[in-house]
Amino acid sequence: MTKVLPEHARGHNRSLVLQTLYSTGQQSRADVARSTGLTRVTVSDLVAELMAEGLIVEMGLREGARPGKPATLIDIDRGAFQIIGIDLSEFDSFRGAVLDLDGTILARDEVPLEGRTGQDAVDKVLSLVERLIARTTAPILGLGVGSPGVVDLAGTVLSAPNLGWNGVQLQRVLAERFGIPVVVANDGNAAVLAEHSFGEATGDLMLIKIGHGVGAGLLLGGTPVYGSHFAAGEIGHVVVGTDGGDECGCGKRGCLETWLATPRLDAKLASAKSSSERDRILFEAGQRLGIALSPVIGALNLPEVVLSGPAELLQGALVDATRTTIASRTMAEFHSDLILRMTTLGDDIVLRGAAVMVISARLGVS
């Protein structure tokens, strides 16, 4: 059994105070003590420490209070620090933003990918981060990056075929170059954290991220699932069906990505001769997604699956085919109430998820 040291308990209590204020907004010190179960003395000490660090500010006296001395309200200083979020999931550009602690985007920038891979693609990331740092107007809490592919907990991109990355230590490269805290994770995992923190998710869910490739983030009991080799959610390189298909960037044929990745789907639709052929292409892509998802939904009894990607492709025929296929391949009595929907966070989901990663790593808040 690991011994719980005083500094561990203090760190836990500090996160409790920050989480309470982050979630509920302005409260008095006594309110925080009641919410967290900590003593008033402990809360007062922690608040003094956090105020000295510039993380918490006093907001004035509570209006309309009970008789007696009104309580002083405190809150996280949501403008005290800024976060840089990077989204590497799209096929034509790398996107980035400066965000505040609430995940609000304050400034944006992007660099065209221009088909670059390997070190050239890394250089594109470095250039984008440098430009965004120049646009910050407050101290930087950290840099969060959502990358396609398999990413370990140290922020090394073990494999990202579409970018030609194998064993790229992106987190270390960025931290050494810019001297700020960095968190790098899979883009699907970043997206599912954004859906949990800023979206409409209410419990366990799987988020399917469709862009340059196809990936997924899985959240069970409020905890991301990474897998034994950090490849949980890498459904893009699962072969769907036994009828072959187009060759994938990973070398196999018929991977889900060959049916559903944005550049592949755009190319097929561009060659469609009629609206009925277009609908058939979208239906087939949705059907393949449903085939891939059905065993996962059946195994985990998921209540919700969220889609993230180009709405003009995913909504309509594609999502209808996905829903129909799942219904025909799972047990209705256990999965008929499955929610399958588009995210409400739009194209910014990975950027905002990158901010959640930084806030979680630096403040213990989610």
C-alpha positions in Angstrom: 0.0 0.0 0.0 1.3 3.5 -0.9 1.7 5.8 2.0 -0.3 9.0 1.8 2.0 11.9 2.5 0.9 15.3 3.8 1.9 16.9 0.5 -0.4 14.5 -1.4 -3.3 15.4 0.9 -2.6 19.1 0.5 -2.5 18.7 -3.3 -5.8 16.8 -3.2 -7.5 19.5 -1.0 -6.1 22.2 -3.2 -7.7 20.5 -6.3 -11.0 20.2 -4.4 -11.1 23.9 -3.7 -10.3 24.8 -7.3 -12.8 22.2 -8.7 -15.6 23.6 -6.5 -15.0 27.2 -7.6 -14.4 26.2 -11.2 -17.7 24.3 -11.4 -20.0 26.6 -9.3 -18.5 30.1 -9.6 -18.4 32.6 -6.8 -18.7 31.3 -3.2 -17.6 32.3 0.2 -14.9 30.5 2.1 -17.5 29.0 4.3 -19.5 27.8 1.2 -16.4 26.1 -0.1 -15.8 24.4 3.3 -19.3 23.0 3.3 -19.1 21.9 -0.4 -15.7 20.1 0.0 -16.1 18.8 3.6 -12.8 20.6 4.5 -12.4 22.6 7.7 -12.7 26.4 7.4 -9.1 26.8 8.6 -7.9 24.4 5.8 -9.9 26.3 3.2 -8.7 29.7 4.5 -5.1 28.6 4.3 -5.5 27.1 0.8 -7.3 30.2 -0.5 -4.6 32.4 0.9 -2.0 30.3 -1.0 -4.0 30.3 -4.2 -4.6 34.1 -4.0 -0.8 34.6 -3.6 -0.4 32.5 -6.8 -2.9 34.7 -8.7 -5.4 31.8 -9.2 -8.1 33.0 -6.9 -9.4 36.6 -6.3 -11.9 38.2 -4.0 -15.0 39.4 -5.8 -16.6 41.6 -3.1 -19.3 41.2 -0.5 -22.3 39.0 -1.0 -25.4 41.1 -1.6 -28.7 40.4 0.1 -27.0 38.4 2.8 -28.3 37.4 6.2 -28.1 39.8 9.1 -24.5 40.3 10.3 -21.3 40.8 8.5 -21.7 39.8 4.8 -19.4 37.1 3.5 -16.7 37.9 1.0 -17.0 36.0 -2.2 -14.1 34.4 -4.0 -13.7 32.8 -7.4 -11.0 31.5 -9.7 -9.5 34.5 -11.6 -10.5 33.3 -15.0 -8.5 35.8 -16.8 -5.3 35.3 -14.8 -3.8 32.7 -17.2 -4.2 31.7 -20.8 -3.9 28.3 -22.5 -2.7 27.5 -26.0 -4.6 24.7 -27.7 -3.5 22.9 -30.8 -5.6 20.6 -33.1 -3.6 18.4 -35.5 -6.6 16.3 -36.6 -7.6 18.0 -39.9 -6.2 17.0 -43.2 -5.5 20.4 -44.7 -4.2 22.5 -41.8 -3.0 22.6 -38.2 -5.3 24.8 -36.1 -4.6 26.6 -32.9 -6.1 29.0 -30.4 -5.4 31.0 -27.3 -8.1 30.2 -24.6 -9.0 31.4 -21.2 -9.6 29.1 -18.2 -13.3 28.7 -19.1 -12.3 27.3 -22.5 -13.4 30.5 -24.3 -11.3 31.1 -27.5 -9.6 34.5 -27.5 -7.5 34.3 -30.6 -7.1 31.8 -33.5 -4.4 30.9 -36.0 -3.7 28.1 -38.4 -1.0 26.9 -40.8 -1.7 25.0 -44.0 -0.4 21.4 -43.8 0.4 21.2 -47.6 0.8 17.5 -47.4 3.8 17.7 -45.1 4.8 14.7 -43.1 7.6 13.6 -40.7 9.9 16.4 -39.4 8.3 18.9 -41.9 5.0 18.4 -40.1 6.7 18.8 -36.7 8.1 22.1 -37.9 4.6 23.3 -38.9 3.5 22.6 -35.3 6.5 24.6 -33.9 5.7 27.5 -36.2 2.0 27.6 -35.1 2.8 27.5 -31.4 5.4 30.3 -31.8 2.8 32.5 -33.5 0.2 31.8 -30.8 2.5 32.5 -28.0 3.0 35.9 -29.5 -0.7 36.5 -29.3 -1.2 35.7 -25.6 -1.9 38.6 -23.2 -1.5 36.9 -19.9 0.9 34.3 -18.4 0.6 30.9 -20.1 -0.7 28.1 -17.9 0.3 25.5 -20.5 0.1 24.1 -24.0 -2.3 21.3 -25.0 -2.1 19.4 -28.2 -4.6 16.9 -29.7 -2.8 14.7 -32.2 -4.1 11.9 -34.5 -2.7 8.5 -33.9 -1.5 6.5 -30.9 -0.1 8.8 -28.2 1.3 7.5 -24.9 1.0 9.2 -21.5 4.4 10.9 -21.9 3.1 12.7 -25.0 5.1 10.6 -27.5 3.2 10.0 -30.8 3.9 6.3 -31.2 2.2 6.0 -34.6 0.3 8.6 -36.8 0.4 7.1 -40.3 -1.2 10.1 -42.0 1.5 12.4 -40.6 4.4 9.9 -41.1 5.1 10.0 -37.4 6.5 7.0 -35.5 7.9 7.6 -32.0 7.8 11.4 -32.3 8.4 12.8 -28.8 6.2 15.8 -29.5 5.6 16.7 -25.8 9.3 16.8 -25.0 10.2 18.7 -28.2 7.6 21.4 -27.5 8.5 21.7 -23.8 12.2 22.1 -24.6 11.6 24.6 -27.4 9.2 26.9 -25.6 9.9 26.3 -21.8 6.2 25.9 -20.9 4.2 23.0 -19.5 2.9 20.8 -22.4 0.4 18.0 -22.6 0.0 16.0 -25.8 -2.7 13.4 -26.2 -4.7 11.7 -28.9 -7.2 14.1 -30.6 -10.2 11.7 -29.9 -9.2 11.7 -26.2 -9.0 15.5 -26.2 -12.4 15.8 -27.9 -14.2 13.5 -25.4 -12.8 15.5 -22.5 -14.2 18.7 -24.1 -17.6 17.0 -24.6 -17.5 16.0 -20.9 -16.5 19.4 -19.6 -18.2 21.8 -22.0 -20.7 19.8 -24.0 -23.9 18.0 -23.3 -22.6 14.6 -22.1 -24.2 13.3 -19.0 -22.4 10.0 -18.4 -20.4 7.3 -20.1 -19.8 8.1 -23.8 -17.8 7.4 -26.9 -16.8 10.2 -29.2 -16.0 9.5 -32.8 -13.6 12.1 -34.3 -13.6 12.2 -38.1 -11.1 14.3 -39.9 -7.7 13.4 -41.5 -8.4 10.0 -40.1 -11.0 8.3 -37.8 -10.4 8.0 -34.1 -12.4 7.8 -30.9 -12.3 8.8 -27.3 -13.9 6.7 -24.6 -15.0 8.0 -21.2 -16.2 5.5 -18.5 -17.0 6.6 -15.0 -15.6 10.1 -15.8 -12.2 8.5 -16.6 -10.6 8.4 -20.1 -9.8 4.9 -21.3 -6.3 4.6 -22.9 -5.8 0.9 -23.3 -2.8 -1.3 -22.5 -0.8 0.1 -25.4 -2.5 3.5 -25.4 -4.4 2.6 -28.6 -8.0 2.5 -27.2 -10.2 4.3 -29.6 -8.1 3.6 -32.7 -11.0 2.3 -34.6 -9.9 4.0 -37.9 -7.6 1.1 -38.6 -10.1 -1.7 -37.9 -11.0 -3.5 -41.1 -14.8 -3.3 -41.5 -16.3 -6.2 -43.3 -14.7 -9.0 -45.4 -15.2 -7.6 -48.8 -11.8 -5.9 -49.1 -11.9 -2.2 -50.0 -9.4 0.6 -50.7 -5.9 0.5 -49.4 -5.3 2.4 -46.2 -2.3 4.5 -45.1 -1.5 1.7 -42.6 -1.1 -0.9 -45.4 -4.3 -2.8 -44.9 -7.4 -2.7 -47.1 -10.9 -1.8 -46.0 -10.1 0.0 -42.8 -12.9 2.2 -41.4 -10.8 5.2 -42.4 -11.0 4.3 -46.1 -14.7 4.7 -45.9 -15.1 7.6 -43.5 -12.0 9.9 -43.3 -12.9 13.4 -44.6 -10.5 13.5 -47.6 -11.5 10.0 -48.7 -15.2 10.8 -48.4 -14.9 14.2 -50.1 -13.1 12.6 -53.1 -15.8 9.9 -53.5 -18.6 12.5 -53.3 -16.8 14.7 -55.8 -16.9 11.9 -58.3 -20.6 11.1 -57.7 -22.7 11.5 -60.9 -26.1 12.1 -59.1 -27.7 12.8 -55.8 -28.7 9.2 -55.4 -25.1 8.1 -55.9 -24.1 10.7 -53.3 -26.7 9.3 -50.9 -25.4 5.8 -51.5 -21.8 6.8 -50.7 -22.9 8.4 -47.4 -25.2 5.5 -46.6 -22.4 3.0 -47.1 -20.0 5.1 -45.0 -22.5 5.3 -42.2 -23.2 1.6 -42.4 -19.5 0.8 -42.0 -19.4 3.0 -39.0 -22.3 1.2 -37.5 -20.7 -2.1 -38.1 -17.6 -0.9 -36.3 -19.5 0.6 -33.4 -22.0 -2.2 -32.7 -19.6 -4.6 -30.9 -18.3 -1.8 -28.7 -21.8 -0.6 -27.8 -22.8 -4.2 -27.1 -19.7 -4.9 -25.0 -19.8 -1.7 -22.9 -23.6 -1.0 -22.9 -22.8 2.6 -23.8 -25.7 5.1 -23.4 -24.3 7.7 -25.8 -22.1 8.0 -28.9 -21.2 11.5 -30.1 -19.9 12.3 -33.6 -17.5 15.1 -34.3 -16.5 16.2 -37.8 -17.9 17.9 -40.9 -21.6 18.3 -40.2 -22.4 18.5 -43.9 -21.0 15.0 -44.3 -22.1 13.4 -41.1 -25.7 14.6 -40.7 -28.5 13.1 -42.7 -27.9 9.9 -44.7 -24.7 8.9 -43.0 -25.8 9.2 -39.4 -29.2 7.6 -40.3 -27.4 4.6 -41.7 -25.2 4.4 -38.6 -28.2 4.4 -36.4 -30.1 1.8 -38.4 -27.1 -0.5 -38.6 -26.5 -0.3 -34.8 -30.1 -1.1 -34.1 -30.0 -4.1 -36.4 -26.8 -5.5 -34.8 -27.5 -5.0 -31.1 -30.1 -6.2 -28.6 -33.0 -3.7 -28.6 -33.9 -4.3 -25.0 -30.5 -3.1 -23.8 -29.6 -0.5 -26.5 -32.8 0.9 -27.9 -32.3 4.1 -25.9 -28.8 4.8 -27.2 -28.2 8.4 -28.0 -26.3 9.0 -31.3 -25.8 12.7 -32.0 -23.5 15.3 -33.3 -21.4 17.3 -30.8 -22.6 20.8 -30.0 -19.0 22.1 -29.8 -18.4 22.2 -33.6 -15.0 22.5 -35.1 -13.4 23.7 -31.8 -13.9 20.5 -29.9 -10.2 19.4 -30.0 -9.0 23.0 -29.2 -11.2 23.1 -26.2 -10.3 19.6 -25.2 -6.6 20.6 -25.3 -7.5 23.3 -22.8 -9.2 20.8 -20.5 -6.1 18.7 -20.6 -3.9 21.6 -19.5 -6.4 22.7 -16.7 -6.6 19.1 -15.5 -2.8 18.6 -15.5 -1.9 22.0 -13.9 -4.8 22.6 -11.6 -6.4 19.2 -11.0 -9.7 20.5 -12.4 -11.9 18.9 -15.0 
